Amino acid sequence: MRTFLAAATLAAAVLPLAILVFVTLLALPLYNSFSFADLLTGHWDPMHRGYGIFPMMVTSFLLAVSSLAVAFPVSLGCAGLIYGLAPPVVAGLLKRLVQVMTGFPTVVYGFVGVFVLVPAVREVFQQGSGRCLLSALIPLSLMITPTMTLFFADAFTAIPREMLLGAAALGADPVQRFVLVVIPSAGRGLAAGTVLSFGRALGDTLIALMLAGNAAQVPSGFLESARTLTAHIALVIAADFQSLEFASIFLCGMVLYILTSCAALLAWKIRTSFGQGMS
Amino acid sequence: MIRRKLFVLCFLAFTACVLGMRLTAHADAYEVFKGLEGTLKISGGTAHIPVMQALAQEIMTRYPSIRISIAGGGSGVGIKQVGEGLVDIGNSGRKPTDEEVATYGLKVYCWAMDGVAAVVHPKNPVKSLTSQQLQDIFSGKILNWKEVGGPDQAIHVVTRDEASGTREVFWEKALQKGAIRKDADVVPSNGAMKTAVGTDPAAIGYMSVGYVDETVRALALDGVEAGVQTVLSGKYPVARGLYSNTKGEPSPLAKAFLDLLYTPEGQAVIAAKGYIPVAK
């Protein structure tokens, strides 16, 4: 039994690493012709032998961070309402709604976005086709908010009652208790939820592919068409197997892999430091 | 009770009729594979794959002793592999050059045409563009529809992904290999192109003529309408043939397969996959 479990653990640990090795190896044809630094900082222009993925990296990062920036305060508020700031009936309903929303397939957001959001953004801002970062940002934030909210609400529930009672005894009203006691004590949960959502936002393909416009340029504003790493993979995957375009999607995969790993490590770091601070 | 029996009987008769019609309709074209066996290897152009796969599936279901393998690789790969005898049929989305035909002793079959039309929203008053105007629009020199006789409205250029054969034809023959502006939106398929252009009155894109319907309008290029007829007659230049090549005379199995592409059944499949069938 022990050996079996150990083998399972080893397999689980080796597989992700094997994937990293795999994507690195498949991107090899690119390193033969270009330096690694050029590929990461260069621009995408396959007609003139430009296989850099810099614009896609910037877009992916920008989109993930900005959707977190939108979703974080909203989720914090929603989680607070569910936790006890709202009357129990409202809180219950809100929680049910949020739970239902976590299961929405992203293609639904993408589809509604194509026919409703994109024309609306085009009409309101009168700049470009409406397929832009903003059009992807809105549904992406909407997509990650429910998971984040549930994570936050769980973190709040885990806070010891004694701390709240203590705060109440000192005369803190519910909002004060929430802002001054609950939020600061739920650091681990907040960090975990945020990182998880960052990973989801970074990894989502369909919303960006359908709504962000996919121009391989570094966007200079939220109304510009831009392409994420994931959308790039989806767009180029049909290219000839031997082509350098095809090899570049493995480079994208590698970058995505490393970015998400870094985020997870960061979360772990934050959690341990919070833990020390509390004890 | 009697009514019910009658109903069942009618239903059975109807089913038998339908089945019978299906069988007789197919029998003629696929009959040639009767008695043939062995493996047929096909590779090359990716545009050919949907058509060939549909036909191969039908053949292999009817005659299990025939195996057909279809690989991609691109036009260059198709010509090279058939020339070196690695496959029986090599597909290409371009006509093999005279040099290739001479070196390998290729026999060339053109069985479909694929035209690519510039498309706009049906409400757009612009009906025709010169190829110079088209190039300037896609390169970003012309930025407003009023410069080509439309309303005062910025042009939204939509293009296709790097792997698209449609993009390659359009870029080569309509844009004369000119630049495509960097900030153009990119969509992953002919279908997505139709949605993008059909929902945006200021958009311009391009797609296989097989996909054009009432939600978009194909533009005439230098006064020539883009349509099945003009592509077939060669008047509309932004088109390509879908070719299959064999090294010398094809084997009986390869010949039967290539012949199938010119029968009414084969042409129905070609049309169903969005291409224009060509007579032998």
Chai-1 contact restraints between the chains, C-beta under 6 A:
chainA,res_idxA,chainB,res_idxB,connection_type,confidence,min_distance_angstrom,max_distance_angstrom,comment,restraint_id
A,P46,B,E162,contact,1.0,0.0,6.0,A-B,restraint_1
A,S129,B,H156,contact,1.0,0.0,6.0,A-B,restraint_2
A,S129,B,D185,contact,1.0,0.0,6.0,A-B,restraint_3
A,S129,B,D200,contact,1.0,0.0,6.0,A-B,restraint_4
A,R131,B,D185,contact,1.0,0.0,6.0,A-B,restraint_5
A,G213,B,D185,contact,1.0,0.0,6.0,A-B,restraint_6
A,N214,B,V186,contact,1.0,0.0,6.0,A-B,restraint_7
A,A215,B,D183,contact,1.0,0.0,6.0,A-B,restraint_8
A,A215,B,A184,contact,1.0,0.0,6.0,A-B,restraint_9
A,Q217,B,K182,contact,1.0,0.0,6.0,A-B,restraint_10
A,Q217,B,D183,contact,1.0,0.0,6.0,A-B,restraint_11
A,S225,B,D183,contact,1.0,0.0,6.0,A-B,restraint_12
A,S225,B,D185,contact,1.0,0.0,6.0,A-B,restraint_13
A,L235,B,D161,contact,1.0,0.0,6.0,A-B,restraint_14
A,L235,B,P188,contact,1.0,0.0,6.0,A-B,restraint_15
A,V236,B,E162,contact,1.0,0.0,6.0,A-B,restraint_16
A,A238,B,A163,contact,1.0,0.0,6.0,A-B,restraint_17
A,A239,B,E162,contact,1.0,0.0,6.0,A-B,restraint_18
A,A239,B,A163,contact,1.0,0.0,6.0,A-B,restraint_19
A,D240,B,G74,contact,1.0,0.0,6.0,A-B,restraint_20
A,E245,B,E162,contact,1.0,0.0,6.0,A-B,restraint_21
